[in-house]
């Protein structure tokens, strides 16, 4: 028989067990090779049957013990035993995601292990403990699962579950045994799984999803991550993530708000090179920072939005063949962002922070998207239109001294503040067309508008109100530049590296990126 260490943490019955560790006992209700429940009981051999109470004054059989699903002593079970002493979800799940994937990748067989606090009597009842184990996996306070589907149609699911009186892991495979290549590909996602878990259970939570997009679509068809974890104040934080060769989606919902992203990878012809994509990402992230500042968004929520946006637009699938009608010469791609089409939104949970005027809501909602339409019968006759749009709607309270969090109460002496309302819209449309092999259109049209309404209150009275609108539009024609670049590229590839032409093409790409500030369009 195997022994476990004494229980040291408080269980859900409010009892801190202090009995010495003893051997694991197997339930006699079911005859199986491995025990369906394993318990740490105390040295019952040292007590007589006449002893009605334990040395701690509890009724015999009511002592709280650890009930194990399996008597396995592998590294994963030892990690579960250690982590079970922790109170935080982050420490409970520490290393378990990566460890579970690693153990499965060694042989590809199902894995199931859990530990629960239970009374000694219940722990010896295999049927009752089985019910508790099922409840833990299906309805625990904290649940995280990673589902991986192979290109051959098999599905592997890894799951972690934690609540105050239980901790468990499970790995299951459906559709047949995995090949060596499939096991290797699954195993390579172990650290990505753990990073996602660590991010979601951190304080404040983070979205670390980038490495979950790093898989070979020839071996793995899709990756799905689902999670529900409790925050420190007991509220639910949920996450749903999906990635395959054609699309990626992320949805996060928590007490601070919601983040939604969807990336369409089907139109691979519009993707630029790594350098172009990096510049486009940098431009968008800078725009998100400006939106956060202008709308006074919560920094932690915006950080999750930015992290998810970067992850969803990184590690695009490689080796995708492009239809001839969608191909283009190297200079054309500078008229596009280089990113896949996407829709992204962030919505902060609205709050009424002024008890004197509950209708003054603190809110932040931001949407941004890109949509590309490609048509034509061949590379000689084709057209491309790429539209980018963004919208910001926000309202917030600001102190007269510039502070972003005025302490507003029902006392009129606290009612000295600014109430700011923001409405912004921006759009950018790039157009490219060829007729009989000749470039006929290469242009970019952009518009941006901003409006800011500010109400000033002193001692609860409105003393001033201002409304500041801004609007601008611009249209740029790059037909001559691209025709010249195309001519030079036919002469020599080195000609495209000539400083003046290279800088002109780089500036063209920068001007294509969405610009939400009207004043920037007129520079």
BELTARA-V453384 format. One record per residue. BURIAL is I if it has 24 or more other C-alpha atoms within 12 Angstrom, else O. D_LAST is the distance of its C-alpha to the last C-alpha in Angstrom with 2 decimals. Layout:
burial:BURIAL d_last:D_LAST
burial:BURIAL d_last:D_LAST
This chain:
burial:O d_last:78.99
burial:O d_last:75.64
burial:I d_last:74.67
burial:I d_last:71.41
burial:I d_last:70.33
burial:I d_last:71.07
burial:I d_last:68.64
burial:I d_last:66.78
burial:I d_last:64.17
burial:O d_last:64.81
burial:I d_last:65.37
burial:O d_last:64.63
burial:O d_last:68.16
burial:O d_last:67.50
burial:O d_last:69.96
burial:O d_last:69.29
burial:I d_last:71.71
burial:O d_last:73.63
burial:I d_last:76.28
burial:O d_last:76.70
burial:O d_last:75.34
burial:I d_last:77.83
burial:O d_last:78.26
burial:I d_last:76.38
burial:I d_last:78.59
burial:I d_last:78.40
burial:I d_last:78.86
burial:O d_last:82.15
burial:O d_last:81.14
burial:O d_last:79.84
burial:O d_last:81.27
burial:O d_last:78.31
burial:O d_last:77.91
burial:O d_last:74.99
burial:I d_last:74.96
burial:I d_last:72.80
burial:I d_last:72.40
burial:I d_last:72.87
burial:I d_last:73.60
burial:I d_last:74.14
burial:I d_last:77.20
burial:I d_last:79.03
burial:O d_last:82.39
burial:I d_last:84.37
burial:O d_last:87.32
burial:O d_last:87.94
burial:O d_last:88.39
burial:O d_last:91.47
burial:O d_last:91.41
burial:O d_last:92.81
burial:O d_last:89.64
burial:O d_last:88.01
burial:O d_last:85.18
burial:I d_last:83.02
burial:O d_last:83.12
burial:O d_last:79.98
burial:O d_last:81.84
burial:O d_last:80.06
burial:O d_last:82.00
burial:O d_last:82.76
burial:I d_last:80.29
burial:I d_last:77.55
burial:I d_last:76.13
burial:I d_last:72.45
burial:I d_last:71.87
burial:I d_last:69.28
burial:I d_last:69.86
burial:I d_last:68.50
burial:I d_last:67.99
burial:I d_last:69.02
burial:I d_last:70.98
burial:I d_last:68.67
burial:O d_last:68.06
burial:O d_last:65.09
burial:O d_last:62.03
burial:I d_last:60.12
burial:I d_last:62.98
burial:I d_last:63.14
burial:I d_last:59.42
burial:I d_last:59.95
burial:I d_last:62.90
burial:I d_last:60.86
burial:I d_last:57.78
burial:I d_last:60.01
burial:I d_last:60.67
burial:I d_last:57.02
burial:I d_last:55.78
burial:I d_last:52.04
burial:I d_last:50.88
burial:I d_last:48.73
burial:I d_last:51.88
burial:I d_last:54.00
burial:I d_last:51.81
burial:I d_last:51.20
burial:I d_last:51.78
burial:I d_last:53.58
burial:I d_last:51.02
burial:I d_last:50.90
burial:I d_last:54.66
burial:I d_last:55.48
burial:I d_last:53.49
burial:I d_last:55.00
burial:I d_last:58.52
burial:I d_last:58.10
burial:I d_last:56.69
burial:O d_last:59.90
burial:O d_last:62.20
burial:I d_last:60.37
burial:I d_last:62.84
burial:I d_last:62.27
burial:I d_last:61.91
burial:I d_last:62.68
burial:I d_last:63.15
burial:I d_last:62.98
burial:I d_last:64.56
burial:I d_last:65.42
burial:I d_last:67.15
burial:I d_last:70.28
burial:I d_last:73.76
burial:I d_last:76.39
burial:I d_last:78.15
burial:I d_last:75.06
burial:I d_last:74.05
burial:I d_last:77.37
burial:I d_last:76.87
burial:I d_last:75.02
burial:O d_last:74.28
burial:I d_last:72.73
burial:I d_last:70.59
burial:I d_last:69.41
burial:O d_last:68.18
burial:I d_last:66.33
burial:I d_last:64.69
burial:I d_last:63.52
burial:O d_last:62.12
burial:I d_last:60.24
burial:I d_last:58.51
burial:O d_last:57.73
burial:O d_last:56.91
burial:I d_last:56.19
burial:I d_last:53.63
burial:I d_last:51.50
burial:I d_last:51.28
burial:I d_last:49.18
burial:I d_last:49.78
burial:I d_last:48.43
burial:I d_last:49.53
burial:I d_last:49.23
burial:I d_last:50.26
burial:I d_last:51.26
burial:I d_last:50.69
burial:O d_last:54.46
burial:O d_last:54.44
burial:I d_last:55.70
burial:I d_last:54.16
burial:I d_last:54.27
burial:I d_last:53.52
burial:I d_last:53.25
burial:I d_last:53.52
burial:I d_last:53.71
burial:I d_last:55.13
burial:I d_last:55.61
burial:I d_last:57.03
burial:I d_last:59.01
burial:I d_last:62.28
burial:I d_last:61.23
burial:I d_last:59.16
burial:I d_last:59.25
burial:I d_last:57.72
burial:I d_last:58.40
burial:I d_last:57.62
burial:I d_last:58.82
burial:I d_last:58.61
burial:O d_last:59.26
burial:O d_last:59.96
burial:O d_last:61.88
burial:O d_last:61.69
burial:I d_last:58.58
burial:O d_last:58.72
burial:O d_last:58.09
burial:O d_last:54.63
burial:I d_last:53.80
burial:I d_last:55.14
burial:I d_last:53.07
burial:I d_last:49.85
burial:I d_last:50.67
burial:I d_last:51.54
burial:I d_last:48.18
burial:I d_last:46.54
burial:I d_last:48.66
burial:I d_last:46.25
burial:I d_last:43.36
burial:I d_last:45.58
burial:I d_last:46.35
burial:I d_last:42.72
burial:I d_last:41.90
burial:I d_last:44.95
burial:I d_last:44.13
burial:I d_last:40.59
burial:I d_last:41.78
burial:I d_last:44.61
burial:I d_last:42.61
burial:O d_last:41.81
burial:O d_last:39.10
burial:I d_last:39.17
burial:I d_last:36.81
burial:I d_last:36.17
burial:I d_last:37.09
burial:I d_last:37.36
burial:I d_last:35.72
burial:I d_last:39.03
burial:I d_last:40.60
burial:I d_last:38.51
burial:I d_last:40.01
burial:I d_last:42.99
burial:I d_last:44.31
burial:I d_last:44.31
burial:O d_last:47.29
burial:I d_last:49.35
burial:I d_last:47.82
burial:I d_last:46.69
burial:I d_last:45.05
burial:I d_last:44.60
burial:I d_last:44.74
burial:I d_last:44.50
burial:I d_last:45.70
burial:I d_last:46.07
burial:I d_last:47.16
burial:I d_last:47.46
burial:I d_last:48.28
burial:I d_last:45.96
burial:O d_last:47.54
burial:O d_last:47.92
burial:O d_last:49.62
burial:O d_last:46.91
burial:I d_last:46.18
burial:I d_last:43.18
burial:I d_last:43.13
burial:I d_last:41.37
burial:I d_last:41.64
burial:I d_last:40.18
burial:I d_last:40.78
burial:I d_last:39.84
burial:I d_last:41.15
burial:I d_last:40.08
burial:I d_last:38.40
burial:I d_last:36.93
burial:I d_last:36.22
burial:I d_last:36.32
burial:I d_last:36.23
burial:I d_last:37.19
burial:I d_last:37.68
burial:I d_last:39.13
burial:I d_last:40.15
burial:I d_last:40.59
burial:I d_last:36.90
burial:I d_last:35.73
burial:I d_last:35.10
burial:I d_last:32.98
burial:I d_last:33.09
burial:I d_last:31.72
burial:I d_last:32.72
burial:I d_last:31.74
burial:I d_last:32.96
burial:I d_last:34.00
burial:I d_last:35.86
burial:I d_last:33.16
burial:I d_last:33.21
burial:I d_last:31.80
burial:I d_last:28.21
burial:I d_last:28.40
burial:I d_last:26.56
burial:I d_last:27.94
burial:O d_last:28.15
burial:O d_last:25.20
burial:I d_last:22.88
burial:I d_last:24.34
burial:O d_last:23.93
burial:I d_last:20.18
burial:I d_last:19.91
burial:I d_last:22.19
burial:O d_last:20.28
burial:I d_last:17.06
burial:I d_last:19.20
burial:I d_last:21.10
burial:O d_last:18.10
burial:I d_last:17.13
burial:I d_last:20.79
burial:I d_last:20.74
burial:O d_last:17.98
burial:I d_last:20.04
burial:I d_last:23.12
burial:O d_last:21.80
burial:I d_last:20.49
burial:I d_last:23.74
burial:I d_last:26.10
burial:I d_last:27.61
burial:I d_last:30.58
burial:I d_last:29.66
burial:I d_last:32.66
burial:I d_last:31.99
burial:I d_last:28.34
burial:I d_last:29.60
burial:I d_last:32.05
burial:I d_last:29.43
burial:I d_last:27.24
burial:I d_last:30.41
burial:I d_last:31.60
burial:I d_last:28.34
burial:I d_last:28.42
burial:I d_last:32.12
burial:I d_last:31.90
burial:I d_last:29.27
burial:I d_last:31.15
burial:I d_last:34.26
burial:I d_last:33.91
burial:I d_last:37.30
burial:O d_last:37.92
burial:O d_last:40.00
burial:O d_last:39.15
burial:O d_last:39.92
burial:O d_last:37.43
burial:O d_last:38.74
burial:O d_last:38.36
burial:O d_last:36.50
burial:I d_last:33.66
burial:I d_last:33.29
burial:I d_last:30.40
burial:I d_last:29.65
burial:I d_last:27.71
burial:I d_last:24.51
burial:I d_last:24.31
burial:I d_last:23.97
burial:I d_last:20.47
burial:I d_last:19.43
burial:I d_last:20.99
burial:I d_last:20.53
burial:I d_last:23.96
burial:I d_last:25.28
burial:I d_last:28.17
burial:I d_last:27.76
burial:I d_last:28.09
burial:I d_last:28.40
burial:I d_last:27.98
burial:I d_last:28.57
burial:I d_last:29.42
burial:I d_last:31.36
burial:I d_last:32.60
burial:O d_last:36.08
burial:I d_last:35.84
burial:O d_last:37.68
burial:O d_last:39.08
burial:I d_last:38.97
burial:I d_last:39.96
burial:O d_last:43.68
burial:O d_last:43.48
burial:O d_last:40.89
burial:O d_last:41.22
burial:O d_last:38.95
burial:I d_last:35.93
burial:I d_last:35.04
burial:I d_last:33.00
burial:I d_last:31.31
burial:I d_last:28.51
burial:I d_last:27.94
burial:I d_last:25.19
burial:I d_last:25.23
burial:I d_last:23.23
burial:I d_last:24.32
burial:I d_last:23.97
burial:I d_last:26.25
burial:I d_last:26.80
burial:I d_last:29.12
burial:I d_last:30.71
burial:I d_last:33.22
burial:I d_last:35.18
burial:O d_last:38.58
burial:O d_last:37.73
burial:I d_last:35.12
burial:O d_last:35.33
burial:I d_last:34.66
burial:I d_last:32.25
burial:I d_last:29.05
burial:I d_last:26.78
burial:I d_last:24.55
burial:I d_last:22.87
burial:I d_last:21.65
burial:I d_last:20.08
burial:I d_last:20.32
burial:I d_last:20.36
burial:I d_last:21.83
burial:I d_last:22.44
burial:I d_last:25.22
burial:I d_last:26.43
burial:I d_last:28.49
burial:I d_last:29.88
burial:I d_last:31.69
burial:I d_last:30.44
burial:I d_last:32.56
burial:O d_last:32.06
burial:O d_last:31.84
burial:O d_last:28.92
burial:O d_last:31.22
burial:I d_last:30.51
burial:O d_last:34.23
burial:O d_last:36.11
burial:O d_last:39.85
burial:I d_last:40.66
burial:O d_last:44.35
burial:O d_last:46.62
burial:O d_last:47.04
burial:O d_last:45.05
burial:O d_last:44.49
burial:O d_last:42.18
burial:I d_last:40.18
burial:I d_last:37.42
burial:I d_last:34.10
burial:I d_last:30.80
burial:I d_last:30.60
burial:I d_last:27.06
burial:I d_last:26.29
burial:I d_last:23.08
burial:I d_last:22.24
burial:I d_last:19.13
burial:I d_last:18.61
burial:I d_last:16.27
burial:I d_last:16.97
burial:I d_last:16.12
burial:I d_last:18.51
burial:I d_last:19.04
burial:I d_last:21.76
burial:I d_last:23.96
burial:I d_last:27.21
burial:I d_last:30.05
burial:O d_last:32.94
burial:O d_last:35.98
burial:O d_last:34.08
burial:O d_last:31.31
burial:I d_last:27.67
burial:O d_last:26.95
burial:I d_last:23.71
burial:I d_last:20.77
burial:I d_last:17.78
burial:I d_last:15.47
burial:I d_last:14.84
burial:I d_last:13.03
burial:I d_last:13.47
burial:I d_last:13.29
burial:I d_last:15.32
burial:I d_last:16.62
burial:I d_last:19.63
burial:I d_last:21.43
burial:I d_last:24.97
burial:I d_last:26.67
burial:I d_last:30.39
burial:I d_last:32.04
burial:I d_last:35.72
burial:O d_last:38.14
burial:O d_last:41.70
burial:I d_last:41.11
burial:O d_last:40.08
burial:O d_last:36.77
burial:O d_last:35.62
burial:O d_last:32.01
burial:O d_last:29.64
burial:O d_last:25.95
burial:O d_last:23.69
burial:O d_last:19.89
burial:O d_last:18.12
burial:I d_last:14.44
burial:I d_last:13.41
burial:I d_last:10.77
burial:I d_last:11.31
burial:I d_last:10.22
burial:O d_last:12.73
burial:I d_last:12.75
burial:I d_last:16.08
burial:I d_last:17.38
burial:I d_last:20.92
burial:O d_last:21.25
burial:I d_last:19.87
burial:I d_last:22.27
burial:I d_last:25.11
burial:O d_last:24.82
burial:I d_last:24.72
burial:I d_last:27.75
burial:O d_last:29.59
burial:O d_last:29.11
burial:O d_last:30.27
burial:O d_last:33.45
burial:O d_last:34.17
burial:O d_last:33.76
burial:O d_last:32.19
burial:O d_last:31.46
burial:O d_last:29.17
burial:I d_last:26.65
burial:O d_last:26.65
burial:O d_last:25.71
burial:O d_last:22.81
burial:O d_last:20.39
burial:I d_last:21.11
burial:I d_last:21.13
burial:O d_last:17.69
burial:I d_last:16.33
burial:I d_last:18.10
burial:I d_last:16.91
burial:O d_last:13.20
burial:I d_last:14.23
burial:I d_last:15.93
burial:I d_last:13.14
burial:I d_last:11.00
burial:I d_last:14.30
burial:I d_last:14.65
burial:I d_last:14.63
burial:I d_last:11.78
burial:I d_last:13.36
burial:I d_last:10.79
burial:I d_last:9.50
burial:O d_last:6.94
burial:O d_last:5.49
burial:I d_last:5.68
burial:O d_last:3.80
burial:O d_last:0.00
